[in-house]
Amino acid sequence: MPIRFRGLPSRAFALTAAALALLAPTAAADEGNPRAYVPVAGDGSVVVVDTVSDRIVGRVEGVGPHTASVAAARDGRHVYVQAFNPPFLGADDVAVVDTATGEVSARVPISGTDGFTAPLADPVRDLVYVVTAYPAIDVIDTTTHTLVRSMPLPGLPLAAEIAPDGSRLYAVFADSTAAVFDPETGFQLGERIQIDGSAPSGAAVSPDGGTLYVMNAIGDNVSVIDTASWSRVGAIMLPSGSAPVSGAFSPGGDRLLVATPGADAVQIIDVAAGAVTGSVPVDAPVSVGFTADGAKMYVGSLGPQAAPLLLPAAGFEVTSVLQPILRAAGAPGALVPFDASDLTPAGAPIATGAGPGGSVFTG
């Protein structure tokens, strides 16, 4: 089953999201050949990394002007890539990469500017959900690579997630509210609720589906929402100025790892305690993810740069998905490997080019 990098999924109009670039493989990504697919905003490509040797084994060209995020179909045969085009300045579509050939095999037109939040792969259906600035959630059939329907949203989404059993879609909006939807009908279930902080930049659902965590880049906290009662039950405070933009659960589900580029670290949250218990130093991390076997953690790093993380614009803030794009002219980024069991370095950083971010893993 493909595993997606968590977090980094929010993007707003012109400089309004704290960017995230996601991983994606290019050469034969079949079982036995574990790969990471990494969108690189600096050159508009997708880098393919062998997660056994931690070497780059391919690069998909012609994806789009600013590759921003990716999702993999359930069977791992195709990866869907969003390439950010500012409104009215480029085609609104999603590139489909064949993981066997490492080439773009199709393009799917969508309803509007994409990439404010990373695409979501349905865990039980052959579907990928693409959140657009229309605002809507477009639904792509991964067996035909066609847009099958579009679900209107009540506000501009800056983060989104899907329940582990595929029963619910969650969206977090620029006005710091969250809503839950039925993925089959598109109907909103219940009222929108207020979250803590502002500039929601990423979201993660606990493995049991019981809790939704929202990373708030302005506010330096993580909102905690009980999905059964659909109510906010607390907030986990992070270091001041840390600017959390994305997060992912450890393979055991007992820890939430949160990328905080403002602190040059990945924060370790003990889920049971609801508190930060440590951190892992990484230059400007914007994404965190784990291989399918749970053995390695990879962090998308924008490198040692001094560019601002949060730039207010048009009433929004730069969140996770746009950050790699904004920093693409800076120092080269990297995918940094760690041992998932003890979070110690597992090798040298893998240079990807400027502007890498969140990732998806196959194999």
ROMARNU-879020 format. One record per residue (C-alpha): x, y, z. Coordinates in steps of 0.2 Angstrom, whole numbers, padded with zeros to 4 digits, always signed. Example, Ala and Ser with C-alpha at 12.3 -4.5 7.8 and 13.67 -1.06 7.14 Angstrom:
<pts>
+0062-0022+0039+0068-0005+0036
</pts>
This chain:
<pts>
+0000+0000+0000+0007+0017-0004+0011+0028+0011+0010+0047+0009+0020+0060+0018+0009+0069+0030+0007+0087+0031+0013+0101+0020-0004+0101+0012-0010+0119+0012-0008+0131-0002-0017+0148-0004-0017+0161-0018-0001+0170-0023+0011+0167-0008-0002+0161+0004+0003+0144+0010+0019+0137+0018+0024+0125+0005+0026+0107+0004+0033+0096-0010+0029+0078-0010+0039+0062-0014+0036+0051-0029+0046+0037-0038+0050+0036-0056+0057+0019-0061+0047+0002-0059+0040+0005-0042+0033-0013-0039+0033-0023-0024+0051-0027-0019+0057-0011-0026+0052+0002-0012+0052+0020-0019+0049+0037-0013+0042+0050-0025+0048+0068-0022+0041+0083-0030+0055+0096-0033+0047+0113-0035+0064+0121-0041+0064+0112-0058+0046+0106-0059+0051+0087-0058+0048+0072-0047+0063+0063-0040+0062+0045-0038+0072+0038-0023+0076+0020-0019+0073+0019+0000+0084+0004+0002+0100+0011-0005+0094+0029-0002+0100+0034-0020+0091+0043-0033+0086+0031-0047+0075+0042-0058+0068+0059-0062+0051+0062-0070+0052+0078-0081+0037+0088-0089+0026+0086-0074+0022+0105-0072+0030+0122-0068+0030+0120-0049+0028+0102-0043+0019+0104-0026+0012+0088-0020+0008+0070-0024-0003+0055-0020-0002+0037-0026-0016+0026-0032-0020+0011-0020-0011-0001-0031+0005+0010-0032+0004+0009-0051+0002+0028-0054+0006+0043-0044-0004+0059-0046+0006+0075-0045-0001+0093-0043+0010+0107-0050+0005+0124-0044+0000+0137-0057-0005+0154-0050-0023+0158-0054-0026+0161-0072-0008+0159-0077-0008+0140-0082-0018+0125-0085-0027+0117-0070-0023+0099-0071-0015+0084-0062-0001+0074-0070-0002+0055-0069+0014+0047-0068+0016+0028-0073+0027+0021-0060+0033+0007-0071+0039+0018-0085+0043+0034-0075+0034+0045-0087+0019+0056-0087+0005+0045-0095-0010+0056-0093-0016+0073-0087-0033+0076-0078-0041+0093-0080-0048+0099-0063-0060+0113-0058-0048+0126-0052-0030+0130-0046-0024+0115-0036-0011+0112-0023-0018+0122-0008-0017+0105+0001-0010+0088-0005-0021+0076-0015-0028+0062-0005-0028+0044-0010-0044+0035-0004-0039+0019+0006-0053+0008+0001-0059+0015-0016-0050+0018-0032-0051+0037-0030-0040+0052-0027-0046+0068-0020-0039+0084-0026-0043+0100-0016-0045+0116-0027-0047+0134-0024-0063+0134-0033-0066+0129-0019-0070+0111-0021-0064+0093-0019-0062+0085-0036-0063+0066-0037-0052+0057-0049-0055+0038-0054-0038+0030-0053-0044+0016-0065-0048+0028-0079-0038+0044-0074-0054+0054-0076-0063+0067-0066-0079+0059-0060-0087+0072-0049-0083+0088-0040-0089+0092-0022-0091+0111-0018-0083+0117-0001-0090+0131+0010-0073+0140+0011-0055+0140+0005-0046+0124+0011-0028+0125+0017-0027+0107+0024-0037+0091+0021-0036+0073+0027-0046+0056+0025-0051+0044+0038-0041+0028+0038-0057+0018+0034-0062+0030+0020-0078+0035+0029-0075+0053+0031-0066+0068+0023-0059+0082+0033-0056+0100+0027-0048+0114+0037-0051+0132+0030-0042+0148+0029-0054+0156+0042-0048+0143+0055-0063+0132+0055-0064+0113+0051-0078+0103+0043-0081+0084+0039-0089+0077+0024-0096+0061+0017-0084+0056+0003-0097+0047-0007-0110+0060-0007-0100+0076-0004-0112+0081+0010-0106+0091+0025-0109+0081+0041-0112+0093+0056-0107+0111+0058-0090+0119+0055-0080+0120+0071-0067+0133+0076-0049+0127+0078-0034+0135+0088-0022+0147+0080-0022+0152+0062-0014+0148+0046-0019+0129+0047-0005+0121+0036-0007+0102+0038-0018+0089+0046-0016+0071+0052-0029+0058+0057-0024+0045+0071-0023+0027+0065-0039+0022+0074-0048+0037+0066-0053+0044+0082-0043+0060+0082-0039+0074+0070-0024+0084+0072-0022+0101+0064-0005+0110+0063-0007+0129+0064+0008+0138+0057+0003+0155+0066-0001+0150+0084+0013+0137+0085+0001+0124+0091-0008+0108+0085-0027+0108+0087-0034+0091+0094-0052+0086+0087-0062+0072+0093-0069+0065+0077-0084+0055+0085-0091+0070+0094-0084+0082+0081-0078+0094+0094-0061+0102+0098-0054+0094+0114-0038+0103+0116-0022+0110+0109-0004+0105+0110+0008+0120+0112+0025+0120+0102+0040+0131+0104+0037+0149+0100+0040+0153+0082+0042+0135+0076+0028+0137+0063+0022+0119+0062+0017+0115+0044+0014+0096+0043+0014+0080+0053+0014+0061+0052+0011+0047+0064+0024+0035+0069+0021+0017+0063+0015+0012+0080+0003+0027+0081+0010+0032+0098+0019+0047+0092+0015+0062+0080+0030+0069+0071+0028+0088+0067+0038+0097+0054+0042+0115+0061+0053+0124+0049+0053+0139+0061+0063+0129+0074+0073+0119+0061+0067+0103+0070+0054+0089+0069+0044+0090+0085+0040+0073+0094+0023+0073+0102+0018+0059+0114+0000+0056+0109-0006+0049+0125+0002+0063+0135-0003+0076+0123+0014+0085+0124+0030+0087+0115+0043+0075+0122+0058+0079+0111+0064+0085+0094+0075+0080+0080+0086+0093+0072+0083+0096+0053+0086+0112+0043+0069+0119+0038+0059+0103+0038+0042+0104+0028+0037+0086+0028+0038+0070+0037+0034+0052+0031+0038+0034+0034+0041+0019+0022+0028+0006+0019+0037-0006+0031+0039+0007+0044+0058+0005+0045+0063+0022+0040+0057+0040+0043+0061+0053+0029+0060+0072+0032+0059+0084+0017+0071+0098+0021+0072+0115+0012+0090+0117+0018+0099+0130+0028+0090+0146+0022+0084+0162+0030+0069+0165+0019+0053+0170+0028+0041+0156+0032+0025+0166+0034+0021+0180+0022+0004+0187+0024-0004+0190+0007-0022+0193+0002-0028+0189+0019-0020+0172+0020-0003+0166+0025+0010+0156+0016+0008+0138+0022+0015+0121+0019+0013+0117+0000+0020+0134-0006+0035+0134+0005+0046+0124-0007+0041+0135-0022+0045+0151-0012+0062+0144-0007+0066+0136-0024+0079+0149-0028+0088+0146-0012+0100+0132-0006+0097+0114-0012+0085+0104-0002+0086+0086+0003+0077+0071+0009+0084+0066+0026+0083+0048+0032+0081+0042+0050+0079+0026+0059+0060+0025+0063+0063+0016+0079+0074+0028+0088+0074+0043+0076+0092+0043+0074+0100+0048+0057+0101+0033+0045+0112+0040+0032+0117+0056+0023+0104+0068+0017+0099+0064-0001+0101+0080-0012+0085+0083-0022+0087+0100-0029+0079+0116-0022+0061+0115-0015+0057+0097-0010+0044+0093+0003+0031+0079+0008+0032+0062+0000+0023+0046-0005+0031+0029-0003+0027+0013-0013+0033-0005-0012
</pts>
